[in-house]
Amino acid sequence: MQYRKLGKTNFNVSEVSLGTWQIGASWGNVSDQDAERVVHAAIEKGINFFDTADVYGDGRSERLIAKVLSETSEQVFVATKAGRRLQPHTAEGYNHENLSAFVERSLKNLRRETLDLVQLHCPPVEAYYRPEVFAALDELKLAGKIRHYGVSVEKVEEALKAIEYPGVATVQIIFNIFRQRPKDLFFPLAQQRDVGILVRLPLASGLLSGKISRQTSFAPDDHRSYNRNGEQFDRGETFSGVDFDVALEAVEEIRRVLPDGTTMANFALRWILDHEAVSCVIPGARNEQQVIQNVMASALPHLTAGQMGALAKLYDTRIRSLVHQRW
Ligand SMILES: NC(=O)c1ccc[n+]([C@@H]2O[C@H](COP(=O)([O-])OP(=O)(O)OC[C@H]3O[C@@H](n4cnc5c(N)ncnc54)[C@H](OP(=O)(O)O)[C@@H]3O)[C@@H](O)[C@H]2O)c1
């Protein structure tokens, strides 16, 4: 496993880290036993950074992480998120009182005195234009409740606005073979400002593993069943917002440039890691085999110029018009 500096936090994090939405909810059934195995396997493989949120399974993901960490002496950074417990989910809700309450709840769930990193959980765009939101986070830092804060964004424009606030240490954003816009303007600017970049949906919700077909069925409580058109939350969070049939055809094109002996999931993760502005990818996993496989991306050689060119062309010809102007 290779490690990279996570922006202003100075945390040295595993370049392949772990997303833990799957061990909360919204991905069909993942038993407690499987969930705990996912976390244990990650630690055994050198992963030292987990991404979670207070709403994943209404705290289940945070509590499972805390339980497993209580059984090991390894030091693991845990990044959580706050804001999505707001009902209604409004920019005004991102105030000191509510953020403090969310942080207190996460501290309890995670059994910590201080949170390593708190990310605003895709707030309404207006929140980025309210300096008082970031002042509230500064206060929580001063009070010792959080060590660092960052944002999780839907759109590149939100990321660009967020990094104008000097306290923002990290940005979490969707970036994958089907979502290439962040690298154009945002990555160089984030690097200049020493902002860490957490890449979510590296596998476009599993599509970029190459295992999904038209015949694949998803459980009713899996967002890939109920959010394909953004019925519950931003459409871009499910399959990266790419039309399912278009995506499946694009996956077949990727298969043609896949090197022998490399899985498509590893190839897709390696493509992301080959962008030096990226601090880490946080693929989600529903079982330990997926974790064990995903960490192997760290040891793969860089993609060749030919492979990079083929994936750029694929994006330009099949995907760009569907996503580039939206996120
Ligand atoms: N708003 C936000 O801040 C936000 C939103 C979304 C996600 N996130 C975070 O980002 C993390 C990653 O995003 P994501 O989980 O939505 O998408 P993802 O990482 O692109 O996809 C995860 C899915 O890919 C499949 N997979 C993983 N490893 C695999 C492997 N080696 N081989 C085959 N299939 C594999 C699994 O699908 P199956 O379940 O079908 O096995 C898994 O559930 C989340 O866990 C969460 O921590 C944050």
PDBQT file of the ligand as one rigid body, heavy atoms in Angstrom, charges set to zero:
ROOT
HETATM    1  N1  LIG A 401     -22.553  12.416  -0.744  1.00  0.00    +0.000 N 
HETATM    2  C1  LIG A 401     -21.498  11.773  -0.320  1.00  0.00    +0.000 C 
HETATM    3  O1  LIG A 401     -20.696  12.327   0.377  1.00  0.00    +0.000 OA
HETATM    4  C2  LIG A 401     -21.285  10.351  -0.738  1.00  0.00    +0.000 A 
HETATM    5  C3  LIG A 401     -22.139   9.775  -1.705  1.00  0.00    +0.000 A 
HETATM    6  C4  LIG A 401     -21.848   8.487  -2.146  1.00  0.00    +0.000 A 
HETATM    7  C5  LIG A 401     -20.772   7.782  -1.628  1.00  0.00    +0.000 A 
HETATM    8  N2  LIG A 401     -19.982   8.352  -0.676  1.00  0.00    +0.000 N 
HETATM    9  C6  LIG A 401     -18.839   7.624  -0.099  1.00  0.00    +0.000 C 
HETATM   10  O2  LIG A 401     -18.036   7.109  -1.141  1.00  0.00    +0.000 OA
HETATM   11  C7  LIG A 401     -17.883   5.693  -1.013  1.00  0.00    +0.000 C 
HETATM   12  C8  LIG A 401     -17.717   5.093  -2.385  1.00  0.00    +0.000 C 
HETATM   13  O3  LIG A 401     -18.808   5.368  -3.249  1.00  0.00    +0.000 OA
HETATM   14  P1  LIG A 401     -19.908   4.257  -3.588  1.00  0.00    +0.000 P 
HETATM   15  O4  LIG A 401     -19.773   3.134  -2.638  1.00  0.00    +0.000 OA
HETATM   16  O5  LIG A 401     -21.209   4.963  -3.701  1.00  0.00    +0.000 OA
HETATM   17  O6  LIG A 401     -19.514   3.790  -5.048  1.00  0.00    +0.000 OA
HETATM   18  P2  LIG A 401     -18.326   2.881  -5.616  1.00  0.00    +0.000 P 
HETATM   19  O7  LIG A 401     -17.215   2.811  -4.665  1.00  0.00    +0.000 OA
HETATM   20  O8  LIG A 401     -18.088   3.366  -6.985  1.00  0.00    +0.000 OA
HETATM   21  O9  LIG A 401     -19.046   1.454  -5.766  1.00  0.00    +0.000 OA
HETATM   22  C9  LIG A 401     -19.157   0.554  -4.724  1.00  0.00    +0.000 C 
HETATM   23  C10 LIG A 401     -19.720  -0.768  -5.241  1.00  0.00    +0.000 C 
HETATM   24  O10 LIG A 401     -18.842  -1.302  -6.217  1.00  0.00    +0.000 OA
HETATM   25  C11 LIG A 401     -18.822  -2.702  -6.145  1.00  0.00    +0.000 C 
HETATM   26  N3  LIG A 401     -17.438  -3.150  -5.887  1.00  0.00    +0.000 N 
HETATM   27  C12 LIG A 401     -16.550  -2.640  -5.018  1.00  0.00    +0.000 A 
HETATM   28  N4  LIG A 401     -15.374  -3.276  -5.129  1.00  0.00    +0.000 NA
HETATM   29  C13 LIG A 401     -15.531  -4.209  -6.082  1.00  0.00    +0.000 A 
HETATM   30  C14 LIG A 401     -14.682  -5.191  -6.647  1.00  0.00    +0.000 A 
HETATM   31  N5  LIG A 401     -13.403  -5.312  -6.267  1.00  0.00    +0.000 N 
HETATM   32  N6  LIG A 401     -15.170  -6.011  -7.615  1.00  0.00    +0.000 NA
HETATM   33  C15 LIG A 401     -16.448  -5.891  -8.012  1.00  0.00    +0.000 A 
HETATM   34  N7  LIG A 401     -17.306  -4.976  -7.527  1.00  0.00    +0.000 NA
HETATM   35  C16 LIG A 401     -16.838  -4.142  -6.567  1.00  0.00    +0.000 A 
HETATM   36  C17 LIG A 401     -19.750  -3.125  -5.031  1.00  0.00    +0.000 C 
HETATM   37  O11 LIG A 401     -20.997  -3.387  -5.648  1.00  0.00    +0.000 OA
HETATM   38  P3  LIG A 401     -22.000  -4.545  -5.113  1.00  0.00    +0.000 P 
HETATM   39  O12 LIG A 401     -22.657  -3.927  -3.942  1.00  0.00    +0.000 OA
HETATM   40  O13 LIG A 401     -22.923  -4.753  -6.279  1.00  0.00    +0.000 OA
HETATM   41  O14 LIG A 401     -21.166  -5.724  -4.794  1.00  0.00    +0.000 OA
HETATM   42  C18 LIG A 401     -19.822  -1.860  -4.188  1.00  0.00    +0.000 C 
HETATM   43  O15 LIG A 401     -21.014  -1.781  -3.441  1.00  0.00    +0.000 OA
HETATM   44  C19 LIG A 401     -19.128   5.272  -0.210  1.00  0.00    +0.000 C 
HETATM   45  O16 LIG A 401     -18.991   4.036   0.438  1.00  0.00    +0.000 OA
HETATM   46  C20 LIG A 401     -19.237   6.436   0.750  1.00  0.00    +0.000 C 
HETATM   47  O17 LIG A 401     -18.316   6.279   1.828  1.00  0.00    +0.000 OA
HETATM   48  C21 LIG A 401     -20.219   9.630  -0.244  1.00  0.00    +0.000 A 
ENDROOT
TORSDOF 0
